[in-house]
């Protein structure tokens, strides 16, 4: 793409004036996403300025998210990157195995719990976290953080709200963040929309790799987002050996913010293993209720070090951005109800059994799916994933290609993420047959 005629309208005698000129052209629609700006040399020569002035202007524009620099390809007007989202495909006639959703029949009902809630209204200035939920959270999180005396608790509107706020209090635009690759869709979306720079860390059967994290730390990442178990989409969980290696690696980086997103917690069949060592200074453990109480229960508990807690609290000021205490009390009522807990236990057993059964069907057809945890399976395919997904569409299935979870999908994925726990035995057999045929076609 060459520089447009409109881009040649950029004016200014200082970096700030150049920034305002470009901003004005973008706001008026004169410069569209993707359009190339003049090179530093050509703009400096045309405006009669030192090149460092233009370099400074372009850097400020990049920090503001208005432009992106693509090396030798030049500087371009930024646009919002499209990131796939979880959920059902609207108006599809295909059988959906791409959803990533829990089974609605295994989400505890709220009717009885609602009747037990306190009717006391909550006023401005009260504590962000409800007393009953805080007591439960201490039992649920603090034994796993290794710093019970120093840990602080808060509540957010779900795991992604927690991750977004945690990153926002620690980073500025264009800061580097280490993310698992392939990555959870919502985490990748959060990082990209905020203008942070995702640095991929490969994931294998034991979780985030040591060499991958070492390379990310050498690139100067200021935060790491890790899924200790049931990593989405791969289903991988940290082994004790891998967790120990990652803790040892982070010893020399105590001020890098480490966020552990333990989204599958109460449904997981794997032990929780942390990558946060006892002397690490900036950390957070996030546990949401969405996978077992339902996505509409948008609530998460976060345990953090005191400093991170103080900064996070500034973004959760009582009376303005708190999480509804009615919702908090409902979550507490459900998580202390024997019937609701029994339903959660049945759900955990169901997901594990149905996924294992489908993996067995695939093994019979020559497709080896590593043991995993979570709502979905990460299925290797013999052909490019998008091609296999298209073939499955022609057979009546909607599947999710692994490319959608890749931080850099230039090479193309050879995996599908399939949600199969809702299929009965006949449907599972049919999908396994169709997948084997589509993968080898």
C-alpha positions in Angstrom: 0.0 0.0 0.0 1.4 3.4 -0.9 0.9 6.7 1.0 -2.4 8.2 0.2 -3.0 11.8 -1.0 -4.8 12.5 2.3 -1.7 11.4 4.3 0.2 14.1 2.5 -2.0 16.7 4.2 -0.3 16.1 7.5 1.0 19.3 8.9 2.9 20.6 12.0 6.1 22.1 13.2 6.4 20.1 16.4 5.7 16.5 17.4 2.6 17.5 19.2 1.2 19.4 16.2 1.9 16.4 13.9 0.0 14.2 16.4 -3.0 16.6 16.4 -2.9 16.8 12.6 -3.0 13.0 12.2 -5.7 12.7 14.9 -7.9 15.2 13.1 -7.6 13.5 9.8 -8.5 10.2 11.4 -11.4 11.6 13.4 -12.9 13.3 10.2 -12.6 10.0 8.3 -10.0 11.4 6.0 -7.5 8.7 7.0 -9.0 5.2 7.1 -7.7 2.2 9.0 -4.9 0.6 7.1 -3.8 3.7 5.2 0.0 4.2 5.2 1.5 7.4 6.6 4.5 9.1 4.9 7.9 7.7 5.9 9.8 9.5 8.6 12.3 10.8 6.1 9.7 12.1 3.6 7.5 13.8 6.2 10.5 15.4 7.8 11.8 16.7 4.5 8.4 18.0 3.4 7.8 19.8 6.7 11.4 21.0 7.0 11.9 19.3 10.4 14.5 17.2 12.1 13.7 13.5 11.6 13.7 12.9 15.4 10.7 15.2 15.6 8.7 12.9 13.3 10.0 9.8 15.1 8.7 11.3 18.3 5.3 12.1 16.8 4.9 8.6 15.4 5.9 7.1 18.7 3.2 9.2 20.5 0.6 8.2 17.9 1.5 4.5 18.5 1.2 4.9 22.2 -2.2 6.4 21.7 -3.2 3.5 19.5 -3.8 5.6 16.4 -1.1 4.0 14.3 0.8 0.7 14.1 4.4 0.3 12.8 5.1 -2.7 10.6 8.8 -2.4 10.2 9.8 -2.0 6.5 6.1 -2.0 5.6 5.8 1.4 7.2 3.5 3.1 9.6 -0.3 2.6 9.1 -3.5 4.0 10.6 -4.6 1.5 13.2 -7.9 -0.3 13.2 -9.6 -2.6 15.7 -8.4 -6.2 15.2 -11.3 -8.7 15.0 -11.0 -11.3 17.7 -13.4 -14.3 17.8 -15.6 -14.6 20.9 -17.0 -17.6 22.8 -20.6 -18.6 22.5 -23.3 -20.1 20.4 -23.3 -19.3 16.6 -26.4 -17.3 16.0 -28.9 -18.6 13.4 -26.8 -21.6 12.4 -28.4 -24.7 11.2 -25.2 -26.6 11.9 -24.7 -28.8 15.0 -22.6 -26.6 17.2 -19.4 -28.1 18.7 -17.6 -24.8 18.9 -19.4 -23.1 21.8 -17.1 -23.6 24.8 -20.2 -23.4 27.0 -21.0 -25.4 30.2 -24.1 -27.6 30.2 -27.1 -25.5 31.3 -28.7 -28.5 32.9 -25.7 -28.8 35.2 -25.8 -25.2 36.4 -27.3 -25.0 39.9 -30.8 -23.4 40.0 -31.0 -20.1 41.9 -34.6 -20.1 43.0 -34.1 -21.5 46.5 -30.9 -19.5 47.0 -32.6 -16.2 46.1 -35.1 -16.8 48.9 -32.4 -16.9 51.5 -30.7 -13.6 50.6 -30.5 -10.8 53.1 -32.7 -7.8 52.2 -30.4 -5.2 53.9 -29.6 -2.5 51.3 -25.9 -1.6 50.6 -25.0 2.0 50.8 -22.2 4.1 49.3 -18.9 3.8 51.0 -19.4 0.2 52.2 -16.8 -2.5 51.6 -16.5 -3.7 48.0 -16.6 -7.4 49.0 -19.6 -8.7 51.0 -18.7 -10.2 54.3 -20.2 -13.7 53.7 -18.4 -14.1 50.3 -15.2 -12.8 51.8 -15.2 -15.5 54.4 -15.8 -18.2 51.8 -13.2 -16.7 49.6 -10.6 -16.9 52.3 -11.1 -20.7 52.6 -11.2 -21.0 48.8 -8.2 -19.0 47.7 -5.8 -18.2 50.5 -4.5 -21.8 51.1 -3.2 -21.8 47.5 -1.4 -18.4 47.4 1.3 -19.3 49.9 1.2 -15.8 51.5 -2.0 -16.0 53.6 -0.9 -13.2 56.0 -0.2 -10.8 53.2 -2.8 -11.6 50.6 -5.7 -9.3 50.0 -9.1 -10.2 48.5 -11.4 -8.3 46.2 -14.3 -9.1 43.9 -14.7 -8.2 40.2 -17.3 -8.7 37.5 -15.8 -11.9 36.2 -12.3 -13.2 35.4 -11.9 -11.0 32.4 -12.8 -7.9 34.3 -10.2 -8.9 36.9 -7.5 -9.5 34.2 -8.3 -6.2 32.5 -8.2 -4.2 35.7 -5.0 -5.9 36.9 -3.2 -5.2 33.7 -4.5 -1.6 33.5 -3.1 -0.8 37.0 0.3 -2.1 36.0 0.8 -1.4 32.3 0.7 1.4 29.7 -0.1 1.0 26.0 2.5 -1.0 24.1 3.8 -2.7 27.2 4.6 -6.4 26.5 2.5 -9.2 28.1 3.4 -12.9 28.1 0.4 -14.9 27.0 0.0 -18.6 26.5 -0.1 -19.6 22.8 -2.7 -20.8 21.8 -4.5 -18.3 24.0 -7.9 -18.0 25.6 -10.0 -15.8 23.3 -11.2 -13.3 26.0 -7.6 -12.9 27.4 -6.3 -12.2 23.9 -9.1 -9.8 23.1 -8.5 -7.9 26.4 -4.8 -7.5 25.7 -5.3 -6.4 22.1 -8.1 -3.9 22.8 -6.0 -2.3 25.5 -3.1 -1.8 23.2 -0.7 -4.0 25.0 1.8 -6.1 23.0 1.1 -9.9 23.3 4.3 -12.0 23.5 3.4 -15.7 22.8 4.6 -18.4 25.2 4.0 -21.9 23.7 2.0 -24.4 25.7 2.6 -28.2 25.7 1.0 -31.1 27.7 2.5 -29.7 31.0 1.4 -26.1 30.5 3.3 -23.0 29.7 6.8 -23.9 28.5 10.0 -22.8 30.4 11.9 -21.8 27.2 8.9 -19.8 26.0 8.6 -17.9 29.2 12.4 -17.3 29.4 12.3 -15.8 25.9 9.3 -13.6 26.8 11.1 -12.3 29.9 14.1 -11.5 27.8 11.9 -9.4 25.6 11.0 -7.3 28.7 7.4 -8.4 29.4 5.9 -6.6 32.4 3.1 -9.1 33.0 2.5 -12.8 32.6 -1.0 -14.4 32.3 -1.0 -18.1 33.0 -3.7 -20.7 33.3 -2.5 -23.3 35.9 -5.1 -25.9 34.9 -7.6 -26.6 32.2 -5.9 -24.2 29.9 -8.3 -23.0 27.2 -8.1 -24.2 24.4 -5.6 -27.0 25.0 -6.9 -28.4 28.3 -3.3 -28.6 29.6 -2.6 -28.3 33.4 0.8 -27.5 35.0 2.7 -30.5 36.2 4.5 -30.0 39.6 7.9 -30.2 37.8 6.9 -27.6 35.2 5.5 -25.3 37.9 8.7 -25.5 39.9 10.8 -24.7 36.8 8.6 -21.6 36.1 8.8 -20.5 39.7 12.6 -20.8 39.6 12.7 -18.8 36.3 10.6 -16.0 37.8 12.9 -15.6 40.9 15.0 -13.0 38.9 11.9 -11.1 37.9 10.0 -10.4 41.1 8.3 -7.3 39.9 6.8 -8.8 36.8 3.0 -9.1 37.5 2.0 -12.7 37.4 -1.8 -13.3 36.9 -3.0 -16.9 37.4 -6.5 -17.4 35.9 -7.8 -20.5 37.5 -11.2 -20.3 35.7 -12.1 -24.0 36.0 -11.2 -24.4 39.7 -14.2 -26.2 41.3 -14.7 -28.3 38.2 -11.1 -29.4 37.7 -9.8 -32.9 38.3 -6.2 -31.6 38.5 -4.4 -30.1 41.5 -3.7 -26.4 41.6 -0.1 -25.6 41.0 1.3 -22.1 41.2 4.1 -20.4 39.3 4.4 -17.7 41.9 7.2 -18.2 44.3 7.2 -17.1 48.0 9.3 -14.0 47.4 7.5 -12.8 44.2 6.3 -9.3 44.7 3.5 -8.7 42.2 0.9 -11.5 41.7 -2.8 -12.3 41.5 -4.8 -15.5 41.6 -8.2 -15.1 39.9 -11.1 -17.6 40.4 -14.4 -17.0 38.7 -17.8 -18.8 39.2 -18.9 -18.7 35.5 -18.0 -22.2 34.5 -20.0 -23.8 37.4 -22.6 -21.2 38.4 -23.2 -20.1 34.8 -21.8 -17.3 32.6 -24.5 -14.9 33.7 -23.1 -15.1 37.3 -20.4 -12.6 36.2 -18.3 -12.6 39.4 -14.7 -13.5 40.3 -12.6 -13.4 43.5 -9.1 -12.2 43.2 -6.3 -12.7 45.8 -3.3 -10.4 45.3 -0.2 -9.0 47.0 -0.9 -5.9 49.1 0.5 -3.4 46.6 -1.5 -4.8 43.7 -4.6 -4.9 45.9 -4.2 -1.2 46.7 -3.9 -0.2 43.1 -6.8 -2.5 42.1 -9.0 -1.0 44.8 -8.6 2.4 43.2 -10.3 1.0 40.1 -13.1 -0.5 42.2 -14.1 2.4 44.4 -17.2 1.7 46.5 -20.4 3.2 45.1 -19.1 3.5 41.5 -17.7 0.3 40.2 -18.4 -2.4 42.8 -19.9 -5.7 42.0 -23.6 -6.0 43.1 -23.8 -7.3 46.7 -27.0 -9.0 45.7 -25.0 -11.0 43.1 -22.2 -11.6 45.7 -24.8 -12.9 48.3 -26.3 -15.2 45.7 -22.9 -16.7 44.8 -22.3 -17.2 48.5 -25.7 -18.8 49.0 -25.1 -21.2 46.1 -21.5 -22.1 47.2 -22.7 -23.0 50.7 -25.7 -25.0 49.6 -25.4 -28.8 49.6 -27.6 -29.4 46.6 -25.8 -26.8 44.5 -22.4 -28.2 45.4 -23.7 -31.7 44.5 -24.7 -30.3 41.1 -21.3 -28.8 40.6 -19.7 -32.2 41.4 -22.0 -33.9 38.9 -21.0 -31.4 36.3 -17.3 -32.0 36.9 -17.8 -35.7 36.6 -19.9 -35.3 33.4 -17.3 -33.1 31.6 -14.5 -35.4 32.5 -16.3 -38.6 31.5 -17.8 -37.3 28.2 -14.5 -35.8 27.0 -12.6 -38.9 27.9 -15.2 -41.0 26.1 -14.9 -38.9 22.9 -11.1 -39.0 23.1 -11.5 -42.8 23.2 -13.6 -42.7 20.0 -11.0 -40.7 18.3 -8.2 -43.0 19.4 -10.1 -45.9 17.7 -9.9 -43.8 14.5 -6.2 -43.1 14.8 -6.5 -39.6 16.3 -4.6 -39.2 19.5 -5.9 -36.5 21.9 -3.7 -36.0 24.9 -5.3 -36.2 28.3 -6.7 -32.8 29.3 -9.1 -30.9 31.6 -11.8 -28.4 30.8 -15.0 -28.0 28.8 -13.5 -28.8 25.4 -10.9 -31.0 23.7 -7.9 -29.8 21.6 -8.0 -32.2 18.7 -5.0 -32.6 16.3 -5.9 -32.9 12.6 -3.9 -34.1 9.7 -4.8 -31.1 7.4 -4.9 -27.3 8.1 -7.6 -26.7 10.7 -9.6 -24.2 8.7 -9.8 -26.7 5.8 -11.0 -29.5 8.2 -13.5 -27.1 9.8 -14.9 -26.3 6.3 -15.2 -30.0 5.5 -17.1 -30.6 8.8 -19.5 -27.8 7.9 -20.4 -29.7 4.7 -21.2 -32.6 7.0 -23.4 -30.5 9.3 -21.0 -29.6 12.1 -19.7 -26.2 13.3 -16.2 -26.5 14.7 -13.7 -24.0 15.9 -10.3 -24.0 14.2 -7.2 -23.5 16.3 -6.1 -20.5 14.2 -8.6 -18.4 16.2 -6.7 -19.0 19.4 -3.2 -18.3 18.0 -1.4 -15.1 18.8 0.3 -15.3 15.5 -1.5 -17.6 13.1 0.8 -17.1 10.1 1.6 -20.8 9.9 -2.0 -22.0 10.4 -3.1 -24.4 13.1 -3.5 -28.1 12.9 -5.9 -28.4 15.8 -9.6 -28.0 16.4 -11.2 -27.1 19.7 -14.3 -29.1 20.1 -17.0 -28.9 22.8 -18.6 -32.3 22.8 -19.9 -32.9 26.4 -23.5 -32.2 25.3 -23.5 -34.9 22.6 -25.2 -38.2 23.2 -23.5 -41.5 22.3 -24.9 -41.7 18.7 -24.0 -38.1 17.9 -20.5 -38.5 19.4 -19.9 -41.6 17.2 -21.1 -39.7 14.1 -18.9 -36.7 14.9 -15.9 -39.0 15.4 -16.5 -40.6 12.0 -17.0 -37.3 10.2 -13.9 -35.8 11.9 -11.7 -38.7 10.9 -13.0 -38.4 7.3 -12.6 -34.6 7.2 -9.1 -34.7 8.7 -7.8 -37.2 6.1 -9.7 -36.0 3.0 
